[in-house]
């Protein structure tokens, strides 16, 4: 009897060891998926529902076995919602760690400097991995930058981050305003910066262009910025043709060829550097500028200098066959 009891005890111990080994092997061994894949945990999902989804998508062999092992080896941390990148052959242990850590896949959307709000709206609505509807945001309320987002996130949430970034940037930059700046309010800074942004694609020119426009405003001279003619026609979208003489002469709240000072609102979403430029413009006496053929501008203090620069520009265009 004593020998039989010892034998039975040994069998139980062996079975327990074998069971533990089976549980551990199934928890830490490689999974069935042979390549890196993405797995999405819906908002509000439980570990049980996530396990069923993992089994259905082939990431694990059995949801029941996964849940049993998770209870023994996995700890009690809740899983997070989001999209996760699971490596090839991810073990159940590795999968649960990923879901609990919340290290979700981040995706990115870029808003270029000088992008009008109509195109911001188009870009957000065109991102298939975002959800929900948004209205076209107010012009000048978006800070151009690259923003990250998660699959399934709402477009409104991403838009809110873009607008909060602009609010914070304005608050950070406003104390840098110098006595050369002509803007009296942050709103005016956005308006003038939007014109600077649309007038030059050369980063090094921003402060010079801001200085030129500041001089014109200070002296009561019309800004005569072509993009302000186009904005009320297209709301920032490309015009796709030359500006007509009738449009140059149009009287409205934006056209700086027929009004003195700033237009009634921004004509685009200016970036941080353009905002900084109008708050601390270059010290210059320039009042005129014209394209110089290299992507930048030739600046002039007098009308005679400006006319000479214009002639050089026209000569270059004729040489290129553009006139």
For each residue, the residues with C-beta under 8 A, 3 or more apart:
1: 4 5
2: 5 6
3: 6 7
4: 1 7 8
5: 1 2 8 9
6: 2 3 9 10
7: 3 4 10 11
8: 4 5 11 12
9: 5 6 12 13
10: 6 7 13 14
11: 7 8 14 15
12: 8 9 15 16
13: 9 10 16 17
14: 10 11 17 18
15: 11 12 18 19
16: 12 13 19 20
17: 13 14 20 21
18: 14 15 21 22
19: 15 16 22 23
20: 16 17 23 24
21: 17 18 24 25
22: 18 19 25 26
23: 19 20 26 27 68 69 72 73
24: 20 21 27 28 73
25: 21 22 28 29
26: 22 23 29 65 69 92
27: 23 24 69 72 73 91 92 93
28: 24 25 91 92 93
29: 25 26 91
30: 89 90 91
31: 59 60 89 90 91 92 94 95
32: 58 59 60 61
33: 37 58 59 86 88 89 90
34: 88 89
35: 88
36: 85 86 87 88
37: 33 59 85 86
38: 83 84 85 86 105
39: 53 54 57 59 83 84 86 95
40: 82 83 84 151 152
41: 45 50 53 79 80 81 82 83 84 99
42: 45 81 152
43: 81 152
44: 81
45: 41 42 49 50 53 79 81
46: 49 50 79
47: 50 51 67 70 78 79
48: 51 52 63 67
49: 45 46 52 53
50: 41 45 46 47 53 54 79 99
51: 47 48 54 55 60 63 66 67 70
52: 48 49 55 56 63
53: 39 41 45 49 50 56 57
54: 39 50 51 57 59 60 63 66 95
55: 51 52 58 59 60 61 62 63 66
56: 52 53
57: 39 53 54
58: 32 33 55
59: 31 32 33 37 39 54 55 86 90 95
60: 31 32 51 54 55 63 65 66 92 95
61: 32 55 65
62: 55 65 66
63: 48 51 52 54 55 60 66 67
64: 67 68
65: 26 60 61 62 68 69
66: 51 54 55 60 62 63 69 70 92 96
67: 47 48 51 63 64 70 71
68: 23 64 65 71 72
69: 23 26 27 65 66 72 73 74 92
70: 47 51 66 67 73 74 92 96
71: 67 68 74
72: 23 27 68 69
73: 23 24 27 69 70 93
74: 69 70 71 93 96 100
75: 100
76:
77: 100
78: 47 100
79: 41 45 46 47 50 96 99 100
80: 41 99 100 101 102 104
81: 41 42 43 44 45
82: 40 41 102 104 105 150 151 152
83: 38 39 40 41 104 105 150 151 152
84: 38 39 40 41 98 99 103 104 105
85: 36 37 38 98 105
86: 33 36 37 38 39 59 90 94 95 98
87: 36 90 94
88: 33 34 35 36
89: 30 31 33 34
90: 30 31 33 59 86 87 94 95 98
91: 27 28 29 30 31 94 95
92: 26 27 28 31 60 66 69 70 95 96
93: 27 28 73 74 96 97
94: 31 86 87 90 91 97 98
95: 31 39 54 59 60 86 90 91 92 98 99
96: 66 70 74 79 92 93 99 100
97: 93 94 100 101
98: 84 85 86 90 94 95 101 103
99: 41 50 79 80 84 95 96 102
100: 74 75 77 78 79 80 96 97
101: 80 97 98
102: 80 82 99
103: 84 98
104: 80 82 83 84 150
105: 38 82 83 84 85 150 151
106: 148 149 150
107: 129 148 149 150 151
108: 146 147 148 149
109: 123 124 127 146 147 149 158
110: 145 146 147
111: 115 120 123 142 143 144 145 146 147 162 269
112: 115 144
113: 144 197 269 270 271 273 274
114: 144 194 197 198 268 269 270 271 274
115: 111 112 119 120 123 142 144 236 268 269
116: 119 120 139 231 235 236 237 267 268 269
117: 120 121 136 137 138 139 140 141 142 235 236 269
118: 121 122 136 235 236 237
119: 115 116 122 123 236 237
120: 111 115 116 117 123 124 136 137 142 159 162 269
121: 117 118 124 125 134 135 136 137
122: 118 119 125 126
123: 109 111 115 119 120 126 127
124: 109 120 121 127 130 134 155 158 159
125: 121 122 133 134 155
126: 122 123
127: 109 123 124 130 149 155
128:
129: 107 149 151 152 153
130: 124 127 149 152 153 154 155 158
131: 152 153 154 155
132: 154 155 156
133: 125 155
134: 121 124 125 137 155 156 159
135: 121
136: 117 118 120 121
137: 117 120 121 134 141 142 159 162 163
138: 117 141
139: 116 117 194 236 265 266 267 268 269
140: 117 166 190 191 194 265 266 268 269 270
141: 117 137 138 163 166 269
142: 111 115 117 120 137 159 162 163 166 269
143: 111 162 163 165 166 169 269 271 272
144: 111 112 113 114 115 269 270 271
145: 110 111 162 165 271
146: 108 109 110 111
147: 108 109 110 111 158 161 162 165
148: 106 107 108
149: 106 107 108 109 127 129 130 153 157 158
150: 82 83 104 105 106 107 153
151: 40 82 83 105 107 129
152: 40 42 43 82 83 129 130 131
153: 129 130 131 149 150 157 158
154: 130 131 132 157 158
155: 124 125 127 130 131 132 133 134 158 159
156: 132 134 159 160
157: 149 153 154 160 161
158: 109 124 130 147 149 153 154 155 161 162
159: 120 124 134 137 142 155 156 162 163
160: 156 157 163 164
161: 147 157 158 164 165
162: 111 120 137 142 143 145 147 158 159 165 166
163: 137 141 142 143 159 160 166 167
164: 160 161 167 168
165: 143 145 147 161 162 168 169
166: 140 141 142 143 162 163 169 170 269
167: 163 164 170 171
168: 164 165 171 172
169: 143 165 166 172 173 272 275
170: 166 167 173 174 186 189 190 275
171: 167 168 174
172: 168 169 175
173: 169 170 176 177 189 272 275 276 279
174: 170 171 177 186 189 279
175: 172
176: 173 276 279 280
177: 173 174 181 183 189 279 280
178: 181 279 280 281
179:
180: 211 214 280 281 283
181: 177 178 189 214 278 279 280 281
182: 192 214 217 218
183: 177 186 188 189 191 192 278 279
184: 188
185: 188 189
186: 170 174 183 189 190
187: 190 191
188: 183 184 185 191 192 262
189: 170 173 174 177 181 183 185 186 192 193 275 278 279
190: 140 170 186 187 193 194 266 270 275
191: 140 183 187 188 194 195 262 263 265 266 267
192: 182 183 188 189 195 196 210 213 214 217 262 278
193: 189 190 196 197 210 266 270 274 275 277 278
194: 114 139 140 190 191 197 198 266 267 268 269 270 274
195: 191 192 198 199 213 223 225 227 228 256 263 267
196: 192 193 199 200 206 209 210 213 270 274 277 278
197: 113 114 193 194 200 206 268 270 271 274
198: 114 194 195 225 227 267 268
199: 195 196 209 225 226 227
200: 196 197 205 206 209 296 297
201: 295
202: 205 206 295 296 297
203: 206 273
204: 208
205: 200 202 208 209 296 297
206: 196 197 200 202 203 209 210 273 274 277
207: 210 211 277 280 281 282
208: 204 205 211 212 281 282 284 286 299
209: 196 199 200 205 206 212 213 277 289 297
210: 192 193 196 206 207 213 214 274 277 278 281 282
211: 180 207 208 214 215 281 282 283 284 286
212: 208 209 215 216 284 286 287 288 289 299
213: 192 195 196 209 210 216 217 223 225 278 281
214: 180 181 182 192 210 211 217 218 278 281
215: 211 212 218 219 221 284 285 286 287
216: 212 213 219 221 222 223 287
217: 182 192 213 214 220 221 223 261 262
218: 182 214 215
219: 215 216 287
220: 217 260
221: 215 216 217 260 287
222: 216 256 257 258 259 260
223: 195 213 216 217 228 256 261 262
224: 256 257
225: 195 198 199 213 228 229 256
226: 199 229 230 243
227: 195 198 199 230 231 267 268
228: 195 223 225 231 254 255 256 257 263 267
229: 225 226 232 233 243 247 248 250 254 255 256 257
230: 226 227 233 234 239 243 247
231: 116 227 228 234 235 236 254 263 267 268
232: 229 235 250 252 253 254 255
233: 229 230 239 247
234: 230 231 237 238 239
235: 116 117 118 231 232
236: 115 116 117 118 119 139 231 267 268
237: 116 118 119 234
238: 234
239: 230 233 234 243
240:
241:
242:
243: 226 229 230 239 247 248
244: 247 248
245: 248 249
246: 249 250
247: 229 230 233 243 244 250 255
248: 229 243 244 245 255 257
249: 245 246 257 258
250: 229 232 246 247 255 258
251: 255 258 259
252: 232 255 258
253: 232 259 263 264 265
254: 228 229 231 232 263 264 265 267
255: 228 229 232 247 248 250 251 252 258 259 263
256: 195 222 223 224 225 228 229 259 262 263
257: 222 224 228 229 248 249
258: 222 249 250 251 252 255
259: 222 251 253 255 256 263
260: 220 221 222
261: 217 223
262: 188 191 192 217 223 256
263: 191 195 228 231 253 254 255 256 259 267
264: 253 254
265: 139 140 191 253 254
266: 139 140 190 191 193 194 269 270
267: 116 139 191 194 195 198 227 228 231 236 254 263
268: 114 115 116 139 140 194 197 198 227 231 236
269: 111 113 114 115 116 117 120 139 140 141 142 143 144 166 194 266
270: 113 114 140 144 190 193 194 196 197 266 274 275
271: 113 114 143 144 145 197 274 275
272: 143 169 173 275 276
273: 113 203 206 276 277
274: 113 114 193 194 196 197 206 210 270 271 277 278
275: 169 170 173 189 190 193 270 271 272 278 279
276: 173 176 272 273 279 280
277: 193 196 206 207 209 210 273 274 280 281
278: 181 183 189 192 193 196 210 213 214 274 275 281
279: 173 174 176 177 178 181 183 189 275 276
280: 176 177 178 180 181 207 276 277
281: 178 180 181 207 208 210 211 213 214 277 278 284
282: 207 208 210 211
283: 180 211
284: 208 211 212 215 281 299
285: 215 301
286: 208 211 212 215 289 299 300 301
287: 212 215 216 219 221 300 301 302 306
288: 212 299 300 301 302 303 305 306 309
289: 209 212 286 297 298 299 300 306
290: 297 298 300 306 309 310 313
291: 296 297 298 313
292: 296 297 298 309 312 313
293: 313 316
294:
295: 201 202
296: 200 202 205 291 292
297: 200 202 205 209 289 290 291 292
298: 289 290 291 292 309 312 313
299: 208 212 284 286 288 289
300: 286 287 288 289 290 303 305 306 308 309
301: 285 286 287 288 305
302: 287 288 305 306
303: 288 300 306 307
304: 307 308
305: 288 300 301 302 308 309
306: 287 288 289 290 300 302 303 309 310
307: 303 304 310 311
308: 300 304 305 311 312
309: 288 290 292 298 300 305 306 312 313
310: 290 306 307 313 314
311: 307 308 314 315
312: 292 298 308 309 315 316
313: 290 291 292 293 298 309 310 316 317
314: 310 311 317 318 323
315: 311 312 318 319
316: 293 312 313 319 320
317: 313 314 320 322 323
318: 314 315 321 322 323
319: 315 316
320: 316 317
321: 318
322: 317 318
323: 314 317 318
